[in-house]
Amino acid sequence: MNTIKQPKGIFHIIAIQMWEFFSYYGMRSLLILFLTEKLLMSDQHAYALYGAYTSLVYVTPIIGGYLADKYLGNYWSVVLGSLLMVGGHFVLSIPSSDHSTLYLALSLIICGYGFFKTNSSCLLGELYQTKEQEHGREAGFSISYIGGNIGSMIAPILCGFAAMKWGWNVGFSLAGIGMFIGLCVFISGRKYFSHVSQPNMPALKKKSAGIPHWSLLIAAVAVATLGLVFVLKNLWAGYILFVICLMSLVHIINLYRKSDAEDRQKLNSIMYFMLFGTVFWAFDQQGGSSISLFIERNINTNIGGFTIPTAFFQAINPIAVIVGGAAVAWLWKILDSKSISVRTLTKLNIGLLLLTAGFSLITLSSKLAMASGETTFVWLMVGLLCIGVAELFIDPVALAAITRLNPQGATGTLAGIYMLAGGSVANYLAADIAQFTSTDTGANAGTLDLIVSATQYHHVFQSILFVTVGVFVLGMLVDFKHRKQAAM
């Protein structure tokens, strides 16, 4: 049996993605708790700001993908994005009485994420240039996804412990240190990326109104960062999201007009991935918001006198991805050796089935909590494990398919639009869903208050469960229809 060799540059991409996951999820594991417990925001305000941040984080990759395609190339876009995120995390660690550093820090991270997220995946796709390497593309994306989740597994534990032991600012600063380490490792492997797309120097030096485009690019990043501060303060993310979605729709329509029949079929497939991803991630992302506060208020996390910090539970998801990812990668290898190919649609439906199983157990956990106000974390933990494994059948599969299909040579832009649907729109919807769980439960809540809180969470989690069952059935019907057409 021939072993599929991965390109050497994959190690450096895995390294920077691992530390990017560390920085993002380390900070995210603390954010909703920081807003409600330290800044004493109401549940609704905290969910709204959390949703604004997480949705805008996935808006900017569309612009970042466009700038990479037109000016910077994927490699230097990743470098620029990393630098902005490092700056954002360190600003977040600076105490501020008026919360100005909070909004500035989130704005820097949002801009940095735009240059980093999809372009790092596209850079990985550029490494597979030979027919022999092409066989390892999907496995490479899965390995990269697992590697990144090592960072998101460690982050909630270290950042959560640091925040509990030494304060919120120390927890946030660890996220920035991790991102800086990842950038250093990535740059050290520069030689392995000599064959990928380089910056478009003629386009960068070209002038508009007498000003070089590279200068305009720097100015645009600075203006965007300051503008995002006001957007976050005033919770205007919904307006920004609407405009970006409209622009993306126009761009997709133009791609359809320019495409032949084959490219249109590819675009149809990508549109389905986007719709599917939106539904999946809108529910999956409850883990950082409503589920996190449910754990804080209604789950007994005491073991032998030690209370597990709520942030630690954010590590369950990546643990599931790592362990489950090893099993899935082994399964794909076995099936490939037997010349058995699993359809992309089938993989997506497996992911949704696991998501449904996860919310079945989380709904059960909330139901049990309704009896006395709190319950054990066992069922919830198993549910989170199921949801974590489900991710392996969504993003790696969809992104690998997009880079493989590549209609009209617009991989970067389309990957960014996928992030818009499965990331930004889904996170905005996730925040709206989470707001239905809002309660006035405080730190000194009594048993009755906790029962009311658990009941509120149960109603929302049960509704999510019903929707996932319906979408899973629909996905199975679509898969069956495509199988039938392929057999004709």
N, C-alpha and C positions, 0 to 999 in steps of 0.2 A: 504494500500500500504506500503510495507516494504522500509524503508529508507536505502540506501546504505551508510555504514559507511566507511570513509577514515581512513587509518592508521595514528596514532598520529605523526609519524615522518615527515609527509608531510608538516606540518607547517614550520619546520626548513629548509627543502629543498626549499620551496617557499621563505623563508626569504633570503637565500643566493643567490638564483637565481634572486630574485628581485634586490638585490644590485649589483649582477654581471651585470645584464642588465643595471642598473644605470651607473656603471663604464664604461662599453663598449660603450653604446650608447651616454652617456654624452661626452666622448672623441671623438667618431666618428662624432657627430654633429658639432664639431669644427674643425675636422682635415682638410677637404678639403679647408675650408675657411682659416685656419691657414697657410696652405701650399701656397695658392695663394695670400693672402693679407698680411700676416706677413713676410713669407719667400720669397715672390715674385717669386715663381716658375711659369713656364709656365703651361697652362692647361694640355698639354700632359705629362709633367714631373710629375705634381701633380697627375693626374689620374693614371699614371704608378706606382708611389710610393704607392698611396692609394690602388690600385689593388694588389700590391705585399703584402702589409700588410694584407689586408682582405682575400686574398687567403691563405697566410701562416697560418693565425689564424685558418683556417679550415683544414690545412694539419696535424698539430700536434695532433689533437684528435685521429688519427689512431694509432700513437705511444703511446699516453697516454692511449688509450683503451687496447692496447696490454700489457703495463706495469701494468695496473690495473688487468687484467685477470691473469697475470703470477706472479706478485710480491706484489703489494700494496693493492689490493682490491679497491672498488669504494669509500669508505668513506675517506680513507687517501689520495687517489688521489685528491679528491675534496679539502681537506685541503691544500695540497701542491700547487695545482694550484692557490688557492686563495692567498696564501702568495706571490707567484711569481707575480701575477697581481697587488697586493697592491704595491709591490716594483716598478713595471713598471710605474704605474701611478704617484707615487711620484717622480721618476727620471724625468718623462716628465715635471713636474712642475718646474724643475731647469733650469734657463736660461743658454743658451750656445751660444757663438758666432759662433762656427763651426758646430752646429747641432749634435754634438756627443751624447748629451743626448737624442735627438729625436730618433736616431737609436737604442741606448741601451734600451730605454724605450719600444719602439715597440717590440724589441726582447724579453724582459722579459714578456710582455703581451702575445706574441705569444706562448711562452713556457708554461705559466700559463694556457692559454686557452686550450692547449692540454691536460693537466691533469684534467681540470675542466669540459669542455662542455659536452661531451657524457657520462662521468662517473657520472655526477650528474643525468642525465636522467636514466642511468642504475641503480643507487642507488635507485631512486624512484621506478623503476620496481621491485627491490628486496623486497620492503615493502609489495607487494601483494603476500602473501604466502598461503592464505586459499582460498577455492572455493568461499566463500562469498565475500571476498575482490576482487576477480578476476572480478566480475561484475562492480566494480568501477574503474578498471584500466584506461580505456580510459577517463572517466570523471576526474580522478585524474591528468592525463597528461594535459588535457585541463585547469583544475584549476591552475596547476603549470605554464602553459604557460601564463595564464592571470595574475597570481601573478607576474611573472617575468616582464611582460609588464607594471606593475605599476611603476617599477623602470625606464624603458625606456621612460615612459611618463613624469615623473618628471625631469629626467636628462637633456634633452635639454633645458628646461626652466631655471632650476637653473644654470647649467653650462654655458648656453648661456648668461644669465643675468650677471653672475659673470665675464665672459670673457669681456663682453661689458663695465661693470662698473669698474672693477679693473684690467683687463688684462688677457691675455691668460693663464698665469701660474696659476692664481687662479682658473680659470675654470677647468683646467686639474687636479689640486690638489683635488678638490671636488670629482672627480671620484674615486680617491684612498681612500678618507675617507669613501665613501659609501661602497666600497668593504671590508674595514676593519670592518665596523659595521656588515655587513652580515656574515663575518667569525665568529665574536664573538657570534652572535645569533645561528649560526649553531653548533658550538662547545658546546654551553650550552644544546643542546638536544642530547648529545652523547648516553644517555641511551636508546633512541628509535631506535638505530641502532646496538644494541648488537647482534642481530640475523643475520645480513648481513655478507657477506664474509669478512674475516679478512686478514691482510697481511700474505703472505706466508713466514714465518720466515725461514724455512729450505732453500728455494730458495734464500732468501736475504743473508743468512749467507754462502751459498755455495761459494767456491773460484774458480776463474779462474786465472791461472798464479800467484797463491798465494795471489790474491787480492779479498776480499769479494765483492759479487755482489752489496751490498748496497753502497759500496764506489765507485764502477764503475758507479752506477746510479747517484750519486751526481756529479761525474766528467763529466758524459755525459751531464747533464743539464747545467753545467757551459760552456762546450765546445760548446754546441748547441746555447747557448745564444750569445756567442762571434762570432760564425760563422754566425748567422743570421744578426749581425750588418753589416758584409761585403756583405751579400746577398742583404740586403735592400739598401745599399749605391750604389751597382752596378746593382741593378734591375735584379738579377739573379733568381727571384722567378719562372719564367717559367721553367727553367732547373730543379729546385728542384721539382716542381709540376709534371713534366714529369716522373722523377725517381720514385716518390711516387706513381703515378698512375700505372706505370708499375709493381711495387712491389705489389700493391693492386690487380691488375689483376691476377698476379701469385698466390696470396693467395686465391682469389676467385676460380680460376681454381682447386687448390688443394682441396678446400672445396667441389666442384662439384665431384671430383674424389672419395672422401671419403664418399659421401652422397648416401643414398638410394633414391628410387623414390620419397618418400614423402618429404625428405629434399631438393631434387632438385627442386621440385615444389615450396617450400617455398623460395628458393634462386631466382627462376625466378620472383616471386612476388617482392622480395626486389630489384632486378635489375631494374624492371620497376619503382619502387618508386624513385630510384636513377636517372634514366634518366629523369623522370618527374620533380623531384626536381631541377635538373640542369637547365632546361629550365625556370621554374618558377622563381627561385632566380636570374638568370642572368638578368632578367628584373626587378624584384622587387627591387634589390639592386641599381638601378639607383637613388633611393631616396636619398642616401647619397653622390652621386657624381654629375652626370649631372643635375638631377632635382634640387639639392641644388644650383648649380651655376646658373641655369635658374631662380630660385627664386631671387637670389641675383641681377641678372642683368636685368631681364625682367618682374618682377612682382612688382606691386605697393602695398607695404605692409603698407602704411600709413593710420592710423585710427585716426581721430580727432587730428592730429598733432603728434601722437606717431607712430614711425616706429617700426614695429615688427621685432626683430632680425631674420635673416634667420634660425638660429639654432632652433628657436621655432617651425618651421614647422616639425621638426623631431619628435615632440610629437604627431602629428596627427595620425601617424601609430599606436602607442601603445594605444591611446585613442580608436581608432576603434577596436583594439583587445580586449580591456577590455569591452567596451559596447557591441560589437558584440559577444564577448565570453560569456557574461551572457545570451544573447538571444539564442546562439547556445547550451549552456549547458542545458538551460531550454527546448529547442526543443528535444535534445537527451533524456532527462528525460521523456518527454511526450510520445515520440515514444517508449521508452523502456517499459513504463507502458502498452502500447497497443501491446506489443510483435512485434513491427515493427523494422526491422533492416535495416539500410542504408549501402549499400556496400561501402567498402573502395575506390574502383575505382570511385564510384559516388561522394563521398566526394571530392576526388582530382579534379574531373571535375568541381564541383561547385567552387572550389578555382580558377581554371583557368578562368572560366566565369567571376568571379568578377575582376580578374586581367585585363581581356580584357575590361571590363566596365571602370575600372580605367584609363587605357591608352587611351581610347576613349575620356575621359574628359580632360586628360592632353594634348593630341594632339589638342583638341579644344582650350585649353588655349594658346598653342604656336601659333596656327593659328591666334587667335585674337591679339596676341602680335606683329604679323608681320605688322599690320596696322600702328602703331605709335611707336613701340619699347618696349611698356609695356602694361600690362593689369591687371585687377583685379585678386585677388587670389581665388575668389569663386570657379570657375570650377576646378582649380587645387586642392584645398582643398578637394572638394567632391571626386575627383579622388583618392587622397591619402587615403581617408577614405575607399573607395572600396577595394583598394589594401591591406590595413590593415586587413580588415575583411577576405580577401582571405587567409591570412596566417593561420587562424584557421583551414582551411581545408587541410593544407599541413603538416607541421612539426609535430604537435601533433598526427595527424592521422598516419603518416608514422612511427614515432618512437614508438608509441604504438603497431603498427603491428609488427615491428621488434622485440621488446622485447617479444611479444606474440609468434611469430613464432619460434625464437631462434634455427635455424638449427645448428647442430653440437655443441651446447653450446657456440657459438662464438658471443654472443650478443654484447659485448663491442667492438670487432673488427669491426663487421658489422655496428654497429651504427657509429663508427668512419669513415668507408668508405662511409656511407651515407652522413656524414658531408663533406667528401672530395668532393663528387659529387655535393650535393646541396649547399655546402658552398664554398670550395676552388676553384673548377673548375668554379662554377657559378660566383664567385666574380672576378676571373681572366678574364672570358669572359665579365663580366659586365664592367670592366675597359676598355677592348678593345672596347666595344660598346660605352662607354662614350667618348672615344678619338675622335670619329667621330663628336662630338659636339664642339670640341676645336676651340676657336676663340682667337683673339688678343684683345678682349674687355677689356679695363682697367677701372679704377675708374672714369676717366673723359671722358668716351665715349660719343659721340654725338648721336643724334637721328638716323642718318643713320647707325652708328655702331651697335646700339641696334636692329635695324630692321634686319640687316645682322645676328646678333647673334640669334634673335628669329627664323629666317628662317632656320638656321642651326639646332637648337634644334627641330624645327617642322619636318624636314625631318627624323631625327633619331627616334623621338617619333612615327611618322606615320609608319615607317618601323617596329618598335616593335609591333605596333597594328596589322599590317597585319600578322605577325608571330604568335601572340597569337591566332588569329582567326583560323589559320590553325591547330595549335597544339590542340586547343579545339575540333575541328571537329574530328581530329584523336583520341583523348581521348574518345570521345563519341562512336566512332566505336569500339574501344577496349572494352569498357564497355559493349556495346551491344553484342559483340561476346562472352564475358565471361558469360553474362546472358543466352544466347542461349545454350551454352555448359552445364551450370548448370541445365537448364530445361530438357535436354535430358536424 
